[in-house]
């Protein structure tokens, strides 16, 4: 029951930090049974006096259990928008390319905002595909999360399966990139709402200044997002994107 309540809380908040700690806590009881008596301190009556050491969590099967439980929670509560529970599925630079493509789409739209005849097309672009708001921008979130939301430790590392003890948290970089991702999504919605509002005004009163401000804020968030990534990864991802055109 406690695990279910925590999963419901993580789904309600939408926070990867909570999600990643909670998603696999359902397996904690099983994991505790797998630890040898020497792995934790207990009194003569068997009451545990100290948390178990992490060394017992380095078994390969526990790593697989954590991955399965994490992915299951993601599928049930988040519709698959979070990063996979296992190791990254592609090199980091390739996971950056789709994010760069989203940035490029906004840059191309920025130059069209002053042309009121293009507004309907812009609204269409920013309301479909990865920008579809009807799914709460699930695809756009998935694109970002594939790169910056994966918290993975191999079974031979000091932090192996830390989720199973409820102790894994995002790095400060991941937390900041998560906030910037949300800022970008917010500004995309603001652009669409502003253009729809302007279309309802007499043609002589329409102006693009506010929409331009919103897209400027979105592109600024992109710059900050990329500044938090390793420069070499960003440079290689940009080269890969240019080479595909």
C-alpha positions, -999 to +999 in steps of 0.1 A: +000+000+000+028+024+008+045+018-025+012+024-043+007+057-025+043+068-033+038+060-070+006+080-071+024+109-055+052+107-081+026+106-109+009+136-095+040+157-092+056+147-125+091+150-108+118+127-122+135+129-088+105+114-070+098+090-099+132+075-099+133+070-062+098+056-060+095+035-092+113+005-079+105+006-042+080-022-047+110-045-050+127-035-017+112-063+004+124-089-021+158-072-022+161-072+016+155-109+017+184-115-007+209-098+017+229-121+039+227-117+077+262-102+077+252-074+055+234-054+082+236-049+119+209-064+142+203-070+178+197-104+195+160-103+186+167-097+149+157-060+148+179-041+123+200-014+139+215+001+108+207+003+071+220-026+049+252-020+031+249-013-006+274-041-015+246-067-014+227-048-041+254-052-068+240-086-080+232-086-117+196-100-111+188-071-088+199-047-115+175-063-139+147-062-113+153-025-108+151-019-146+119-039-150+101-022-121+112+012-132+101+007-168+068-008-156+061+023-134+070+046-163+046+028-187+017+028-162+020+063-147+038+083-174+029+067-207+066+059-216+078+095-215+107+089-190+141+076-200+145+038-200+155+021-168+186+005-183+218+020-197+214+047-224+201+032-257+223+054-279+254+076-276+246+108-259+253+129-290+226+110-309+201+116-281+209+153-284+201+154-321+163+153-317+165+182-292+186+202-316+159+195-343+132+210-320+154+240-314+159+244-352+121+243-357+116+271-333+144+291-349+127+288-383+094+299-368+110+329-352+118+345-386+081+340-397+063+356-367+061+391-382+042+377-412+005+374-401-003+352-431+020+325-416+004+324-382-021+296-390+008+274-402+029+282-371+000+273-349-004+240-368+033+232-364+033+240-327+002+220-320+011+187-338+038+160-337+061+165-307+044+197-299+009+181-295-006+196-263-034+170-262-010+144-247+005+170-223+035+172-247+044+136-239+065+132-271+084+164-265+091+154-229+103+119-241+127+136-265+143+156-237+141+129-211+160+104-233+190+126-230+188+142-196+166+120-174+186+087-173+200+079-139+218+046-144+244+028-124+260-005-136+260-034-112+297-032-104+295+005-094+295+019-059+259+032-065+246+000-080+209-002-079+207+027-054+170+030-063+163-002-044+172+016-012+153+047-023+185+068-025+191+077-062+185+113-072+192+134-103+224+154-106+221+191-103+227+193-141+198+169-147+175+189-124+184+222-141+179+207-176+145+193-164+134+228-153+146+243-187+127+216-205+096+227-187+103+263-195+106+255-232+073+236-232+056+265-214+068+290-239+057+269-269+022+269-254+023+306-248+033+312-285+003+293-297-021+310-273-008+344-282-011+339-319-047+326-315-055+356-295-040+379-321-060+362-349-092+372-330-083+409-332-090+432-362-062+428-387-051+464-381-045+457-344-025+425-348+011+425-337+038+398-331+058+415-303+045+393-275+049+361-295+084+371-304+092+376-267+079+341-259+099+324-286+130+344-275+125+330-240+122+295-254+154+298-274+172+313-244+162+282-224+176+260-252+209+278-250+211+274-212+201+237-216+229+230-241+254+250-219+249+224-192+258+195-215+294+186-223+306+209-251+320+181-272+287+162-271+268+193-283+294+201-310+293+165-323+255+164-322+253+197-342+277+182-368+257+151-370+225+171-376+241+193-403+255+162-420+220+146-422+206+176-441 
